[in-house]
């Protein structure tokens, strides 16, 4: 997965390298990757909160879970939009799409997890 995003970055630099808009196009890519990470972070935070359950007041616990779930939903929507934007970049550069071409929320969520796991496993130490 990381290699696909590196290839997209290289294609962006090749196409826009001398153009003042290059930084803006690279920013789109960075924001998309951050959206994938943000989705995974919100899912993890919600799962940890549910698992540990330090809050003893059921009403406070329920309200907090609802708030966290709303944040997860917003992060999921941002990830879906980011997938579409990345694929538009790919199409504009005559590359195969990197992200799933679907609105299937489970598939997009799994994709985000895979991207984050791949970036983590291939990090430069």
C-alpha positions in Angstrom: 0.0 0.0 0.0 2.7 2.4 0.9 4.3 1.8 -2.4 1.2 2.9 -4.2 1.0 6.2 -2.4 4.8 6.7 -3.1 4.1 6.1 -6.8 1.2 8.6 -6.6 3.5 11.2 -5.0 6.2 10.6 -7.7 3.5 11.0 -10.4 2.4 14.2 -8.8 5.9 15.6 -8.7 6.5 14.5 -12.3 3.3 16.2 -13.5 3.3 19.3 -11.2 7.0 19.6 -10.1 7.6 23.0 -11.6 4.1 24.2 -11.1 3.2 26.5 -8.1 0.2 24.2 -7.5 2.4 21.2 -6.8 2.4 21.9 -3.1 -1.4 22.1 -3.1 -1.7 18.8 -4.9 0.7 17.1 -2.4 -1.3 18.7 0.4 -4.4 16.9 -0.9 -2.5 13.6 -0.7 -1.3 14.3 2.8 -4.7 15.3 4.0 -6.2 12.1 2.6 -3.6 10.0 4.5 -4.3 11.9 7.6 -8.0 11.3 7.2 -7.4 7.5 7.0 -5.3 7.8 10.2 -7.9 9.9 11.9 -10.6 7.4 11.2 -8.5 4.5 12.7 -7.7 6.7 15.7 -11.4 7.4 16.4 -12.4 3.8 16.1 -9.6 2.7 18.4 -10.4 5.4 21.0 -14.1 4.3 21.0 -13.2 0.6 21.3 -10.7 1.4 24.2 -13.3 3.5 26.0 -15.9 0.7 25.7 -13.4 -1.9 26.8 -12.0 -0.2 29.9 -15.3 1.4 31.0 -13.8 3.6 33.8 -17.0 5.6 33.9 -19.4 4.1 36.4 -22.4 6.4 35.7 -24.3 4.6 32.9 -25.8 7.9 31.6 -22.4 9.6 31.3 -20.9 6.4 29.7 -23.8 6.2 27.2 -23.5 9.9 26.3 -19.7 9.7 25.9 -20.1 6.6 23.7 -22.6 8.5 21.6 -20.4 11.5 21.2 -17.4 9.4 20.3 -19.5 7.5 17.8 -20.6 10.7 16.2 -16.9 11.7 15.9 -16.2 8.3 14.4 -18.9 8.8 11.9 -17.5 12.2 10.9 -14.1 10.7 10.5 -15.5 7.9 8.4 -17.2 10.5 6.1 -13.9 12.3 5.7 -12.1 9.0 4.9 -14.7 8.2 2.2 -14.3 11.7 0.7 -10.5 11.3 0.8 -10.7 8.0 -1.0 -12.7 9.7 -3.8 -10.2 12.6 -3.9 -7.2 10.2 -4.1 -8.8 8.2 -6.9 -9.5 11.5 -8.8 -5.8 12.3 -8.5 -5.0 8.9 -9.8 -7.4 9.3 -12.7 -5.9 12.7 -13.6 -2.5 11.2 -13.7 -3.6 8.1 -15.7 -2.9 5.8 -12.8 -5.0 2.9 -11.5 -7.1 3.9 -8.4 -5.5 3.2 -5.1 -8.6 3.4 -2.9 -11.7 1.3 -3.1 -14.2 2.7 -5.5 -17.2 2.2 -3.3 -19.3 3.9 -0.7 -19.4 0.6 1.3 -18.5 1.9 4.7 -17.0 -1.4 5.9 -14.7 -1.7 2.9 -13.6 1.9 3.3 -13.0 1.4 7.1 -11.0 -1.8 6.4 -9.0 0.1 3.7 -8.1 2.8 6.2 -6.9 0.2 8.7 -4.8 -1.5 6.1 -3.2 1.8 5.0 -2.3 2.7 8.6 -1.0 -0.8 9.4 1.1 -0.8 6.2 2.6 2.6 6.9 3.4 1.6 10.4 5.0 -1.7 9.4 7.1 0.0 6.8 8.1 3.0 8.7 11.7 4.2 8.5 13.5 3.9 11.8 
